[in-house]
Structures are given as C-alpha cells and as structure tokens.
Amino acid sequence: MKLELIGLTKTFNGQQVLGPIDFSDTIDTLAVVGPSGSGKSTLLRIIGGLLLPTEGRVMMDGEEAGHDESSLMLYRRRIGFVFQQGGLFRHMTARQNITVPLVHVHGFTQAEADARANALLSRFGLLSQAHKRPGALSGGEQQRIAIARAIAPRPRLLLLDEPTSALDPEFTTEVLDMISELKADGIRFIIVTHEMGFARHACEHIAFLHEGRLLEYGPSEQLFAHPQTPEFARFLSKLLEWNIVRE
C-alpha cells in the first residue's frame, strides 16, 4: 500500500506542532518513534482521517483522504484504528464490541458479524472472554479485543497508537505477540510505540519524529545500527542508558 504525505502540517492555537512533512513509500509494517510531544499521535490521527491537517494532503494508493465529512467517512471505513486505552464500548460485551460496528458501519449481516467475531476471538484465545464487558477484562485482554475489532472488517491499513503504553510487561508481551502474528498474516500496519525492540525487529521500516519533523526514515535494522542524525542517536542513547531498548 502506497502512502503519500504532501506538504503536511498541523497547527494548534497558532502553534505549528507538525510538519511540514513530505513522504512517499510503500507501507507494510512501519513504526513511528520519537520523544513525547514530537507529533507522533497527531500524525497517526491525520493519516487515519480522524484529524484534518492544517495544510497538505494524505494519499493512500493514489486516493486522497478528502476534507469533507462524507469523504472522510468512506476513507475511515478502510482503516482500522487502535487507541492507547483501547476505546472499547464499556456497556457492550467483548463480542458485541466486534459485531456492532460490523453490522452498523460495514454492512455485515448479524450472522456474518457473529461468525467473524467468533473466528477472531477463537484464534486469539479470547473466546472464553466473549461474554464479558471491558471492566471485567485485563488491560491486555481489552487491547487484544480492540485489535480484533479493528481488523474484523479487513481494513487496508491498521493504525495503532501506543497500544501497550498503559500495560504491565506481561500484558505488553501478549499484545505485541498478537501484532506480530498479524504481520505474518500480511496485515499492513503503522504503530506509534515506545517499545524499541519491537520497532527494530518486528517492523520493516521506522520513522523518527522530532519536534514535529520527520528526521529519519528507512529500514529499521539499518537506522538502529547507524542513526543518521544527532537527534536520533541521542534518543536511542537515552533509552539504552536505562536498558529500555528491549531486544
């Protein structure tokens, strides 16, 4: 899937927090990394059509995201999104969190939605949790349900915004293992993450943002081994000082 960002900027309250960014490449698995406040989540939301850029365009396989609500709704239906806290509907069961969007947004029949939900829940070892509401699930289970919901309609691209940021190490491993399994299935994704070991070994490419600018982009192993900018080198050295880059 080809992603193009053309003259992309974002301004909040008169302050430019992102860009300008120009980017064009075929995306399979991409990790977006950088210090807190560097614009990673803002960029992901713009790519996902959840936030409009102040200037510039987003193109996916030659099709522009658009700026009016009707165009954006069609665009969003082709993208799966997983938020930091999962974003599950608290009053619905795990199964309903998957089936309701399939029926009311993506046009599945109830029988088709139930079959798709059961297949995903079974595959990822969550079928026994299907009747539970989010409050009765662990943090890791909630995020895995959120990922199952995001991939249920078979999106062209999956976007994950720091899906492990609020999880204990045990649950972090569960979620990252699930994402790695999706990679093996050929699902394309962009993930904003602080898990540098995952970014290095599970993602083919890496993008490094600093103060709203895209400073580095390229093959993950290559950039981790040979940072091209002082900013990325400092970023990695700070993590390595406390042994945060998990291999």
N, C-alpha and C positions, 0 to 999 in steps of 0.2 A: 504494500500500500504506500503510495507516494504522498508525503506530507510537505506542503509548502507554506511558509510563513513569509509574507511580503510586507516589509516596512511596518512591522507590528509594534505598536506602543500602547501603554495603558497609563492613564493619569488619574489620580485620586486627589480631590481637593486642591487642584492646581499643581500637584507634585507628580512628576513622572516617575513611576515605580517600575516600569518595564520598557525595555527597548531603547532604540529601535532594534528589532531582530529580523534578520533575513536568513531563511533556512530552506533547503530543499534536499530531500533524500527519501529513499525507500525505507519505511519503518517496519521492522519485525519485532524486536524487543529493545526498548530504549529506557535507560534510567536517567532521570533528571536529578542532579545533585547540586549542592551548594549550601552556603551558610543560611541560617534562619534570616528571613526578611529579604532574600535575594530575588524573590519573584516567582519561585517555582510553582506554588499553588495557583497563583494568578495566571501564569502561562497555561497550566493544565486546564483551568476553567475556560479560558478563551478557546483553546483547541477543542474542548468539549461542547462549545456553544452555550455554556452557562453564563458567560460573561462576555460582553461586547468589547472589542478593542477600541481605544480612542482613535487610533488610526491604523490602517493596514488591513490585510486580508489573510484569511485562512483558507487553504485549498486542500481538498482531500481527493486524490485520484482525479485531479483536474476540475473538481466541482467546488465552487465557493460555498462557504458556510452560510453566507447571507446575513442580513442585519434585521430583517423584519421577522415578527414572531412566527408567522406561518412557515417561512423557510427554515427557521431555526428548529421548529418542532420536527420537521421531516429529517433534518440533519441529526438531531439528538437521538432519534429512534435507531440510528445506525451505529450508535456509540454506547458502550457500557461504562458506567461510572461507579467507582467505589470510593467512599469518603473516609476520612480519618476515623470517625466513630461509627462507620457502617451505614448509618442513615436508615435503619430498618423501621418499619411502621410498628410502633410499640403495642398497638391494640390488636395486631394480627399475629397468627402463628407463623412459624418458620416457613411452612408450606404455602400459606396464604401470601406471604411476602414475595414469593416467587410467582405464584399463579395469578394474582390480581393484576399486576402490570401486564402480564402476557395477554390476558383477556381484554382489559380495558384500554391498553395502549397499542399492543402489537397485533390484535385481531385474531388471537388463538381462540378456538372453542374451549369450553371448560374441560372437556375430555382431553384435548391436546395439551392444555396447560398442566393438568394433573399428571399426565404421562411424562411430560418434560421435567416437571418438578421432582417427581419420584425417581426418575432416572438419575438426575443430578445429585439428589440427596443420598441415594444409594451409593453412587460412585464415590462420593467424598466422605462416606462413613457418617452421614448425618441423618439417616432415615429415622433412627430412634428418637431424634430431637424434633421431628417434623411437627408434632402437635404442640410444642412449647412456644410461648411468647418470648420475645427478646430478653425480658427481665429474668427469665429462668435459664438463660444460656450463659456460658462463659464468654469472655471477651473474644477469645479465639474462635469459638463457635459462631458468634454473631458476625465476625468478619468473613468467615467462610460461607455463611448463608448469604451475606451481602455480595460476595463474589459469584456465588451460584446464581443469584438473582440477576446480576449484571450480564452474565454470559448466556442466560436462558434463551433470549431471543436471537442468539447467534450474531452478535454485533460485528461490524467490520473492524472495530478497534476497541480495546479495553483500556480505560484510563483509571489508574489507581493513585490516590492522593495520600501518601504516607499511611498505608493500611495497617502498619504494625506499630505506629507511634505511641499508642496507649496500652500496648500489650506487654505482659511479662515475657521473659525469654522463651519459656516453654511454648506459649501460645504464638509468639512470633515465628518460631520454627514451623509450627503447624501451617500458618498462613503462607509463609514463603515456600514451603514444600508444595502447597496447593498451586501457587502461581507457577512454580517450576514445572509442575505437571501440565498446566495449561500451555506452557511454552512447547512442551513435547507434542501437544495436540495441534500445534500450528497456529494458536491464537496470538494475534498481534497485540502488543500492549506497550503503553508508556507508563512508567511508575516513578512517582516522586518518592524518594526514600533516603533515609539516613543509614540504611544497612549497606555499608560499603562492600562487604564480602559478597552479598547478593548482587549488587550492582556490577561488580567486577566479573563474577563467574557465571551469572545466570542471564545477563543482558548483553546482547551483541554490541550495542553502542552506548555511549554515555555522553550526556550534555552537561556541562558545568556552567551554572549561572552565578554571577557575582554582581551585586548592586544593579540588578535588572538587566544585565547584559549577558549575552551568550559568549563566554570567553573561550570555551573549548568544546569541540565535538569530534568524535571519532571512535574507533574500535576500543572497547573497554580495556582489554588487557594492555593494549599499546599505551593508552593515556595514563593508566595507573602506574605502569612501569616507567613512563617517560613523560611527566607533566610538561606542557608546553609554555605555561605562564607561571610567574611567581605566585599569583593568587591561588591557583590550583595546588601548587606544591605546598604552600603554607596550609591550605585547607586539609590536605592529606596528612601533613606532619603533625598537626594538632590532634587529629584523630588517632594517629599511630602512637603519640605520646602516652595516651591513656588506653592503648590497645583496643580501640573501638572498631578498627577495620577487621571484621571477622572473616577469616579465610574459609 
